[in-house]
Amino acid sequence: MSMNAAMDNLIALLTVVGILVAVTFPSLLGIAHDRRVDRQIRTAHRLMASTPRR
């Protein structure tokens, strides 16, 4: 394998990985946001359930 072919393969691999990251990153951010909101809702629910009502 010549050095030029190896470099072409490396560039192609990095391109594919870059596209994969660009496609999956927004979904991962959305999942992290949803988990944070769910955690806040659970905490608020626990606080409401533990406080005495008048």
mmCIF file as Biopython writes it, N, C-alpha, C and O atoms, coordinates in Angstrom:
data_model
#
loop_
_atom_site.group_PDB
_atom_site.id
_atom_site.type_symbol
_atom_site.label_atom_id
_atom_site.label_alt_id
_atom_site.label_comp_id
_atom_site.label_asym_id
_atom_site.label_entity_id
_atom_site.label_seq_id
_atom_site.pdbx_PDB_ins_code
_atom_site.Cartn_x
_atom_site.Cartn_y
_atom_site.Cartn_z
_atom_site.occupancy
_atom_site.B_iso_or_equiv
_atom_site.auth_seq_id
_atom_site.auth_asym_id
_atom_site.pdbx_PDB_model_num
ATOM 1   N N  . MET A ? 1  ? 0.865   -1.173 0.000  1.0 0.0 1  A 1 
ATOM 2   C CA . MET A ? 1  ? 0.000   0.000  0.000  1.0 0.0 1  A 1 
ATOM 3   C C  . MET A ? 1  ? 0.907   1.230  0.000  1.0 0.0 1  A 1 
ATOM 4   O O  . MET A ? 1  ? 1.808   1.364  0.828  1.0 0.0 1  A 1 
ATOM 5   N N  . SER A ? 2  ? 0.650   2.092  -0.921 1.0 0.0 2  A 1 
ATOM 6   C CA . SER A ? 2  ? 1.478   3.297  -0.994 1.0 0.0 2  A 1 
ATOM 7   C C  . SER A ? 2  ? 1.043   4.305  0.060  1.0 0.0 2  A 1 
ATOM 8   O O  . SER A ? 2  ? -0.050  4.215  0.619  1.0 0.0 2  A 1 
ATOM 9   N N  . MET A ? 3  ? 1.907   5.245  0.312  1.0 0.0 3  A 1 
ATOM 10  C CA . MET A ? 3  ? 1.635   6.261  1.323  1.0 0.0 3  A 1 
ATOM 11  C C  . MET A ? 3  ? 0.428   7.113  0.925  1.0 0.0 3  A 1 
ATOM 12  O O  . MET A ? 3  ? -0.333  7.544  1.791  1.0 0.0 3  A 1 
ATOM 13  N N  . ASN A ? 4  ? 0.247   7.358  -0.366 1.0 0.0 4  A 1 
ATOM 14  C CA . ASN A ? 4  ? -0.865  8.172  -0.844 1.0 0.0 4  A 1 
ATOM 15  C C  . ASN A ? 4  ? -2.194  7.462  -0.589 1.0 0.0 4  A 1 
ATOM 16  O O  . ASN A ? 4  ? -3.168  8.106  -0.197 1.0 0.0 4  A 1 
ATOM 17  N N  . ALA A ? 5  ? -2.249  6.158  -0.802 1.0 0.0 5  A 1 
ATOM 18  C CA . ALA A ? 5  ? -3.473  5.399  -0.569 1.0 0.0 5  A 1 
ATOM 19  C C  . ALA A ? 5  ? -3.794  5.348  0.918  1.0 0.0 5  A 1 
ATOM 20  O O  . ALA A ? 5  ? -4.959  5.432  1.309  1.0 0.0 5  A 1 
ATOM 21  N N  . ALA A ? 6  ? -2.768  5.212  1.742  1.0 0.0 6  A 1 
ATOM 22  C CA . ALA A ? 6  ? -2.983  5.183  3.190  1.0 0.0 6  A 1 
ATOM 23  C C  . ALA A ? 6  ? -3.541  6.522  3.667  1.0 0.0 6  A 1 
ATOM 24  O O  . ALA A ? 6  ? -4.438  6.560  4.510  1.0 0.0 6  A 1 
ATOM 25  N N  . MET A ? 7  ? -3.020  7.603  3.135  1.0 0.0 7  A 1 
ATOM 26  C CA . MET A ? 7  ? -3.507  8.929  3.520  1.0 0.0 7  A 1 
ATOM 27  C C  . MET A ? 7  ? -4.943  9.132  3.035  1.0 0.0 7  A 1 
ATOM 28  O O  . MET A ? 7  ? -5.757  9.720  3.747  1.0 0.0 7  A 1 
ATOM 29  N N  . ASP A ? 8  ? -5.255  8.659  1.850  1.0 0.0 8  A 1 
ATOM 30  C CA . ASP A ? 8  ? -6.629  8.753  1.339  1.0 0.0 8  A 1 
ATOM 31  C C  . ASP A ? 8  ? -7.593  7.970  2.219  1.0 0.0 8  A 1 
ATOM 32  O O  . ASP A ? 8  ? -8.699  8.429  2.503  1.0 0.0 8  A 1 
ATOM 33  N N  . ASN A ? 9  ? -7.163  6.772  2.655  1.0 0.0 9  A 1 
ATOM 34  C CA . ASN A ? 9  ? -8.007  5.966  3.537  1.0 0.0 9  A 1 
ATOM 35  C C  . ASN A ? 9  ? -8.219  6.667  4.878  1.0 0.0 9  A 1 
ATOM 36  O O  . ASN A ? 9  ? -9.326  6.650  5.416  1.0 0.0 9  A 1 
ATOM 37  N N  . LEU A ? 10 ? -7.175  7.278  5.415  1.0 0.0 10 A 1 
ATOM 38  C CA . LEU A ? 10 ? -7.288  7.991  6.687  1.0 0.0 10 A 1 
ATOM 39  C C  . LEU A ? 10 ? -8.237  9.181  6.563  1.0 0.0 10 A 1 
ATOM 40  O O  . LEU A ? 10 ? -9.057  9.421  7.449  1.0 0.0 10 A 1 
ATOM 41  N N  . ILE A ? 11 ? -8.126  9.909  5.484  1.0 0.0 11 A 1 
ATOM 42  C CA . ILE A ? 11 ? -9.015  11.061 5.263  1.0 0.0 11 A 1 
ATOM 43  C C  . ILE A ? 11 ? -10.457 10.593 5.114  1.0 0.0 11 A 1 
ATOM 44  O O  . ILE A ? 11 ? -11.369 11.225 5.647  1.0 0.0 11 A 1 
ATOM 45  N N  . ALA A ? 12 ? -10.673 9.503  4.404  1.0 0.0 12 A 1 
ATOM 46  C CA . ALA A ? 12 ? -12.024 8.973  4.236  1.0 0.0 12 A 1 
ATOM 47  C C  . ALA A ? 12 ? -12.592 8.523  5.578  1.0 0.0 12 A 1 
ATOM 48  O O  . ALA A ? 12 ? -13.759 8.776  5.874  1.0 0.0 12 A 1 
ATOM 49  N N  . LEU A ? 13 ? -11.771 7.856  6.392  1.0 0.0 13 A 1 
ATOM 50  C CA . LEU A ? 13 ? -12.222 7.399  7.703  1.0 0.0 13 A 1 
ATOM 51  C C  . LEU A ? 13 ? -12.571 8.584  8.598  1.0 0.0 13 A 1 
ATOM 52  O O  . LEU A ? 13 ? -13.605 8.564  9.265  1.0 0.0 13 A 1 
ATOM 53  N N  . LEU A ? 14 ? -11.738 9.601  8.622  1.0 0.0 14 A 1 
ATOM 54  C CA . LEU A ? 14 ? -12.017 10.787 9.435  1.0 0.0 14 A 1 
ATOM 55  C C  . LEU A ? 14 ? -13.263 11.519 8.950  1.0 0.0 14 A 1 
ATOM 56  O O  . LEU A ? 14 ? -14.004 12.079 9.758  1.0 0.0 14 A 1 
ATOM 57  N N  . THR A ? 15 ? -13.498 11.521 7.655  1.0 0.0 15 A 1 
ATOM 58  C CA . THR A ? 15 ? -14.697 12.144 7.101  1.0 0.0 15 A 1 
ATOM 59  C C  . THR A ? 15 ? -15.951 11.407 7.572  1.0 0.0 15 A 1 
ATOM 60  O O  . THR A ? 15 ? -16.932 12.033 7.972  1.0 0.0 15 A 1 
ATOM 61  N N  . VAL A ? 16 ? -15.914 10.089 7.522  1.0 0.0 16 A 1 
ATOM 62  C CA . VAL A ? 16 ? -17.060 9.298  7.955  1.0 0.0 16 A 1 
ATOM 63  C C  . VAL A ? 16 ? -17.310 9.493  9.447  1.0 0.0 16 A 1 
ATOM 64  O O  . VAL A ? 16 ? -18.457 9.645  9.868  1.0 0.0 16 A 1 
ATOM 65  N N  . VAL A ? 17 ? -16.254 9.490  10.245 1.0 0.0 17 A 1 
ATOM 66  C CA . VAL A ? 17 ? -16.405 9.691  11.686 1.0 0.0 17 A 1 
ATOM 67  C C  . VAL A ? 17 ? -16.944 11.096 11.965 1.0 0.0 17 A 1 
ATOM 68  O O  . VAL A ? 17 ? -17.793 11.269 12.840 1.0 0.0 17 A 1 
ATOM 69  N N  . GLY A ? 18 ? -16.459 12.092 11.233 1.0 0.0 18 A 1 
ATOM 70  C CA . GLY A ? 18 ? -16.954 13.462 11.401 1.0 0.0 18 A 1 
ATOM 71  C C  . GLY A ? 18 ? -18.434 13.588 11.068 1.0 0.0 18 A 1 
ATOM 72  O O  . GLY A ? 18 ? -19.174 14.272 11.776 1.0 0.0 18 A 1 
ATOM 73  N N  . ILE A ? 19 ? -18.865 12.944 10.011 1.0 0.0 19 A 1 
ATOM 74  C CA . ILE A ? 19 ? -20.278 12.982 9.637  1.0 0.0 19 A 1 
ATOM 75  C C  . ILE A ? 19 ? -21.116 12.262 10.689 1.0 0.0 19 A 1 
ATOM 76  O O  . ILE A ? 19 ? -22.197 12.727 11.051 1.0 0.0 19 A 1 
ATOM 77  N N  . LEU A ? 20 ? -20.618 11.127 11.178 1.0 0.0 20 A 1 
ATOM 78  C CA . LEU A ? 20 ? -21.337 10.386 12.224 1.0 0.0 20 A 1 
ATOM 79  C C  . LEU A ? 20 ? -21.500 11.237 13.481 1.0 0.0 20 A 1 
ATOM 80  O O  . LEU A ? 20 ? -22.576 11.260 14.078 1.0 0.0 20 A 1 
ATOM 81  N N  . VAL A ? 21 ? -20.454 11.926 13.879 1.0 0.0 21 A 1 
ATOM 82  C CA . VAL A ? 21 ? -20.536 12.800 15.055 1.0 0.0 21 A 1 
ATOM 83  C C  . VAL A ? 21 ? -21.511 13.940 14.796 1.0 0.0 21 A 1 
ATOM 84  O O  . VAL A ? 21 ? -22.305 14.278 15.674 1.0 0.0 21 A 1 
ATOM 85  N N  . ALA A ? 22 ? -21.468 14.538 13.615 1.0 0.0 22 A 1 
ATOM 86  C CA . ALA A ? 22 ? -22.365 15.644 13.293 1.0 0.0 22 A 1 
ATOM 87  C C  . ALA A ? 22 ? -23.828 15.209 13.300 1.0 0.0 22 A 1 
ATOM 88  O O  . ALA A ? 22 ? -24.705 16.008 13.628 1.0 0.0 22 A 1 
ATOM 89  N N  . VAL A ? 23 ? -24.100 13.967 12.946 1.0 0.0 23 A 1 
ATOM 90  C CA . VAL A ? 23 ? -25.475 13.474 12.907 1.0 0.0 23 A 1 
ATOM 91  C C  . VAL A ? 23 ? -25.965 13.091 14.302 1.0 0.0 23 A 1 
ATOM 92  O O  . VAL A ? 23 ? -27.120 13.344 14.644 1.0 0.0 23 A 1 
ATOM 93  N N  . THR A ? 24 ? -25.097 12.485 15.105 1.0 0.0 24 A 1 
ATOM 94  C CA . THR A ? 24 ? -25.535 11.981 16.399 1.0 0.0 24 A 1 
ATOM 95  C C  . THR A ? 24 ? -25.454 13.009 17.521 1.0 0.0 24 A 1 
ATOM 96  O O  . THR A ? 24 ? -26.154 12.864 18.523 1.0 0.0 24 A 1 
ATOM 97  N N  . PHE A ? 25 ? -24.630 14.037 17.388 1.0 0.0 25 A 1 
ATOM 98  C CA . PHE A ? 25 ? -24.431 15.002 18.469 1.0 0.0 25 A 1 
ATOM 99  C C  . PHE A ? 25 ? -25.719 15.702 18.905 1.0 0.0 25 A 1 
ATOM 100 O O  . PHE A ? 25 ? -25.963 15.791 20.109 1.0 0.0 25 A 1 
ATOM 101 N N  . PRO A ? 26 ? -26.555 16.201 17.995 1.0 0.0 26 A 1 
ATOM 102 C CA . PRO A ? 26 ? -27.800 16.841 18.445 1.0 0.0 26 A 1 
ATOM 103 C C  . PRO A ? 26 ? -28.718 15.887 19.215 1.0 0.0 26 A 1 
ATOM 104 O O  . PRO A ? 26 ? -29.372 16.295 20.174 1.0 0.0 26 A 1 
ATOM 105 N N  . SER A ? 27 ? -28.766 14.637 18.802 1.0 0.0 27 A 1 
ATOM 106 C CA . SER A ? 27 ? -29.590 13.666 19.516 1.0 0.0 27 A 1 
ATOM 107 C C  . SER A ? 27 ? -29.063 13.435 20.924 1.0 0.0 27 A 1 
ATOM 108 O O  . SER A ? 27 ? -29.841 13.346 21.874 1.0 0.0 27 A 1 
ATOM 109 N N  . LEU A ? 28 ? -27.756 13.338 21.062 1.0 0.0 28 A 1 
ATOM 110 C CA . LEU A ? 28 ? -27.161 13.135 22.381 1.0 0.0 28 A 1 
ATOM 111 C C  . LEU A ? 28 ? -27.405 14.341 23.280 1.0 0.0 28 A 1 
ATOM 112 O O  . LEU A ? 28 ? -27.642 14.186 24.478 1.0 0.0 28 A 1 
ATOM 113 N N  . LEU A ? 29 ? -27.348 15.531 22.712 1.0 0.0 29 A 1 
ATOM 114 C CA . LEU A ? 29 ? -27.657 16.728 23.495 1.0 0.0 29 A 1 
ATOM 115 C C  . LEU A ? 29 ? -29.113 16.719 23.947 1.0 0.0 29 A 1 
ATOM 116 O O  . LEU A ? 29 ? -29.407 17.075 25.088 1.0 0.0 29 A 1 
ATOM 117 N N  . GLY A ? 30 ? -30.018 16.320 23.073 1.0 0.0 30 A 1 
ATOM 118 C CA . GLY A ? 30 ? -31.433 16.250 23.420 1.0 0.0 30 A 1 
ATOM 119 C C  . GLY A ? 30 ? -31.700 15.230 24.516 1.0 0.0 30 A 1 
ATOM 120 O O  . GLY A ? 30 ? -32.502 15.477 25.417 1.0 0.0 30 A 1 
ATOM 121 N N  . ILE A ? 31 ? -31.031 14.087 24.443 1.0 0.0 31 A 1 
ATOM 122 C CA . ILE A ? 31 ? -31.193 13.067 25.478 1.0 0.0 31 A 1 
ATOM 123 C C  . ILE A ? 31 ? -30.703 13.594 26.816 1.0 0.0 31 A 1 
ATOM 124 O O  . ILE A ? 31 ? -31.354 13.394 27.841 1.0 0.0 31 A 1 
ATOM 125 N N  . ALA A ? 32 ? -29.554 14.270 26.813 1.0 0.0 32 A 1 
ATOM 126 C CA . ALA A ? 32 ? -29.017 14.821 28.062 1.0 0.0 32 A 1 
ATOM 127 C C  . ALA A ? 32 ? -29.961 15.872 28.639 1.0 0.0 32 A 1 
ATOM 128 O O  . ALA A ? 32 ? -30.155 15.935 29.853 1.0 0.0 32 A 1 
ATOM 129 N N  . HIS A ? 33 ? -30.542 16.690 27.777 1.0 0.0 33 A 1 
ATOM 130 C CA . HIS A ? 33 ? -31.485 17.716 28.235 1.0 0.0 33 A 1 
ATOM 131 C C  . HIS A ? 33 ? -32.733 17.076 28.834 1.0 0.0 33 A 1 
ATOM 132 O O  . HIS A ? 33 ? -33.199 17.493 29.894 1.0 0.0 33 A 1 
ATOM 133 N N  . ASP A ? 34 ? -33.270 16.068 28.160 1.0 0.0 34 A 1 
ATOM 134 C CA . ASP A ? 34 ? -34.464 15.378 28.667 1.0 0.0 34 A 1 
ATOM 135 C C  . ASP A ? 34 ? -34.201 14.729 30.015 1.0 0.0 34 A 1 
ATOM 136 O O  . ASP A ? 34 ? -35.055 14.775 30.901 1.0 0.0 34 A 1 
ATOM 137 N N  . ARG A ? 35 ? -33.033 14.125 30.181 1.0 0.0 35 A 1 
ATOM 138 C CA . ARG A ? 35 ? -32.713 13.496 31.467 1.0 0.0 35 A 1 
ATOM 139 C C  . ARG A ? 35 ? -32.613 14.535 32.576 1.0 0.0 35 A 1 
ATOM 140 O O  . ARG A ? 35 ? -33.038 14.288 33.705 1.0 0.0 35 A 1 
ATOM 141 N N  . ARG A ? 36 ? -32.043 15.712 32.248 1.0 0.0 36 A 1 
ATOM 142 C CA . ARG A ? 36 ? -31.937 16.759 33.261 1.0 0.0 36 A 1 
ATOM 143 C C  . ARG A ? 36 ? -33.321 17.252 33.664 1.0 0.0 36 A 1 
ATOM 144 O O  . ARG A ? 36 ? -33.581 17.458 34.850 1.0 0.0 36 A 1 
ATOM 145 N N  . VAL A ? 37 ? -34.206 17.443 32.699 1.0 0.0 37 A 1 
ATOM 146 C CA . VAL A ? 37 ? -35.567 17.893 32.995 1.0 0.0 37 A 1 
ATOM 147 C C  . VAL A ? 37 ? -36.300 16.835 33.814 1.0 0.0 37 A 1 
ATOM 148 O O  . VAL A ? 37 ? -36.998 17.171 34.771 1.0 0.0 37 A 1 
ATOM 149 N N  . ASP A ? 38 ? -36.150 15.564 33.451 1.0 0.0 38 A 1 
ATOM 150 C CA . ASP A ? 38 ? -36.795 14.496 34.221 1.0 0.0 38 A 1 
ATOM 151 C C  . ASP A ? 38 ? -36.306 14.482 35.665 1.0 0.0 38 A 1 
ATOM 152 O O  . ASP A ? 38 ? -37.091 14.284 36.593 1.0 0.0 38 A 1 
ATOM 153 N N  . ARG A ? 39 ? -35.013 14.691 35.847 1.0 0.0 39 A 1 
ATOM 154 C CA . ARG A ? 39 ? -34.453 14.724 37.198 1.0 0.0 39 A 1 
ATOM 155 C C  . ARG A ? 39 ? -35.021 15.896 37.989 1.0 0.0 39 A 1 
ATOM 156 O O  . ARG A ? 39 ? -35.312 15.751 39.176 1.0 0.0 39 A 1 
ATOM 157 N N  . GLN A ? 40 ? -35.183 17.049 37.355 1.0 0.0 40 A 1 
ATOM 158 C CA . GLN A ? 40 ? -35.758 18.215 38.033 1.0 0.0 40 A 1 
ATOM 159 C C  . GLN A ? 40 ? -37.223 17.971 38.398 1.0 0.0 40 A 1 
ATOM 160 O O  . GLN A ? 40 ? -37.669 18.375 39.472 1.0 0.0 40 A 1 
ATOM 161 N N  . ILE A ? 41 ? -37.965 17.319 37.518 1.0 0.0 41 A 1 
ATOM 162 C CA . ILE A ? 41 ? -39.372 17.022 37.799 1.0 0.0 41 A 1 
ATOM 163 C C  . ILE A ? 41 ? -39.486 16.048 38.966 1.0 0.0 41 A 1 
ATOM 164 O O  . ILE A ? 41 ? -40.323 16.236 39.848 1.0 0.0 41 A 1 
ATOM 165 N N  . ARG A ? 42 ? -38.642 14.996 38.982 1.0 0.0 42 A 1 
ATOM 166 C CA . ARG A ? 42 ? -38.667 14.043 40.094 1.0 0.0 42 A 1 
ATOM 167 C C  . ARG A ? 42 ? -38.338 14.728 41.416 1.0 0.0 42 A 1 
ATOM 168 O O  . ARG A ? 42 ? -38.974 14.452 42.433 1.0 0.0 42 A 1 
ATOM 169 N N  . THR A ? 43 ? -37.343 15.624 41.409 1.0 0.0 43 A 1 
ATOM 170 C CA . THR A ? 43 ? -36.973 16.339 42.630 1.0 0.0 43 A 1 
ATOM 171 C C  . THR A ? 43 ? -38.121 17.212 43.105 1.0 0.0 43 A 1 
ATOM 172 O O  . THR A ? 43 ? -38.432 17.234 44.296 1.0 0.0 43 A 1 
ATOM 173 N N  . ALA A ? 44 ? -38.755 17.930 42.188 1.0 0.0 44 A 1 
ATOM 174 C CA . ALA A ? 44 ? -39.883 18.788 42.563 1.0 0.0 44 A 1 
ATOM 175 C C  . ALA A ? 44 ? -41.042 17.953 43.100 1.0 0.0 44 A 1 
ATOM 176 O O  . ALA A ? 44 ? -41.708 18.355 44.055 1.0 0.0 44 A 1 
ATOM 177 N N  . HIS A ? 45 ? -41.282 16.809 42.500 1.0 0.0 45 A 1 
ATOM 178 C CA . HIS A ? 45 ? -42.368 15.943 42.961 1.0 0.0 45 A 1 
ATOM 179 C C  . HIS A ? 45 ? -42.085 15.430 44.370 1.0 0.0 45 A 1 
ATOM 180 O O  . HIS A ? 45 ? -42.979 15.395 45.215 1.0 0.0 45 A 1 
ATOM 181 N N  . ARG A ? 46 ? -40.831 15.030 44.620 1.0 0.0 46 A 1 
ATOM 182 C CA . ARG A ? 46 ? -40.461 14.565 45.960 1.0 0.0 46 A 1 
ATOM 183 C C  . ARG A ? 46 ? -40.617 15.676 46.989 1.0 0.0 46 A 1 
ATOM 184 O O  . ARG A ? 46 ? -41.084 15.427 48.101 1.0 0.0 46 A 1 
ATOM 185 N N  . LEU A ? 47 ? -40.234 16.896 46.632 1.0 0.0 47 A 1 
ATOM 186 C CA . LEU A ? 47 ? -40.366 18.024 47.554 1.0 0.0 47 A 1 
ATOM 187 C C  . LEU A ? 47 ? -41.835 18.323 47.851 1.0 0.0 47 A 1 
ATOM 188 O O  . LEU A ? 47 ? -42.205 18.600 48.992 1.0 0.0 47 A 1 
ATOM 189 N N  . MET A ? 48 ? -42.654 18.264 46.820 1.0 0.0 48 A 1 
ATOM 190 C CA . MET A ? 48 ? -44.088 18.527 47.024 1.0 0.0 48 A 1 
ATOM 191 C C  . MET A ? 48 ? -44.730 17.437 47.877 1.0 0.0 48 A 1 
ATOM 192 O O  . MET A ? 48 ? -45.607 17.713 48.695 1.0 0.0 48 A 1 
ATOM 193 N N  . ALA A ? 49 ? -44.288 16.209 47.679 1.0 0.0 49 A 1 
ATOM 194 C CA . ALA A ? 49 ? -44.878 15.101 48.436 1.0 0.0 49 A 1 
ATOM 195 C C  . ALA A ? 49 ? -44.419 15.106 49.899 1.0 0.0 49 A 1 
ATOM 196 O O  . ALA A ? 49 ? -45.139 14.619 50.771 1.0 0.0 49 A 1 
ATOM 197 N N  . SER A ? 50 ? -43.240 15.645 50.173 1.0 0.0 50 A 1 
ATOM 198 C CA . SER A ? 50 ? -42.719 15.611 51.540 1.0 0.0 50 A 1 
ATOM 199 C C  . SER A ? 50 ? -43.161 16.796 52.390 1.0 0.0 50 A 1 
ATOM 200 O O  . SER A ? 50 ? -43.078 16.731 53.616 1.0 0.0 50 A 1 
ATOM 201 N N  . THR A ? 51 ? -43.629 17.877 51.766 1.0 0.0 51 A 1 
ATOM 202 C CA . THR A ? 51 ? -44.060 19.040 52.541 1.0 0.0 51 A 1 
ATOM 203 C C  . THR A ? 51 ? -45.512 18.847 52.988 1.0 0.0 51 A 1 
ATOM 204 O O  . THR A ? 51 ? -46.344 18.375 52.214 1.0 0.0 51 A 1 
ATOM 205 N N  . PRO A ? 52 ? -45.812 19.211 54.232 1.0 0.0 52 A 1 
ATOM 206 C CA . PRO A ? 52 ? -47.199 19.084 54.702 1.0 0.0 52 A 1 
ATOM 207 C C  . PRO A ? 52 ? -48.120 20.083 54.005 1.0 0.0 52 A 1 
ATOM 208 O O  . PRO A ? 52 ? -47.730 21.217 53.727 1.0 0.0 52 A 1 
ATOM 209 N N  . ARG A ? 53 ? -49.322 19.653 53.735 1.0 0.0 53 A 1 
ATOM 210 C CA . ARG A ? 53 ? -50.295 20.513 53.047 1.0 0.0 53 A 1 
ATOM 211 C C  . ARG A ? 53 ? -51.232 21.136 54.068 1.0 0.0 53 A 1 
ATOM 212 O O  . ARG A ? 53 ? -51.511 20.554 55.116 1.0 0.0 53 A 1 
ATOM 213 N N  . ARG A ? 54 ? -51.703 22.308 53.749 1.0 0.0 54 A 1 
ATOM 214 C CA . ARG A ? 54 ? -52.617 23.020 54.667 1.0 0.0 54 A 1 
ATOM 215 C C  . ARG A ? 54 ? -54.036 22.815 54.251 1.0 0.0 54 A 1 
ATOM 216 O O  . ARG A ? 54 ? -54.949 23.332 54.894 1.0 0.0 54 A 1 
#
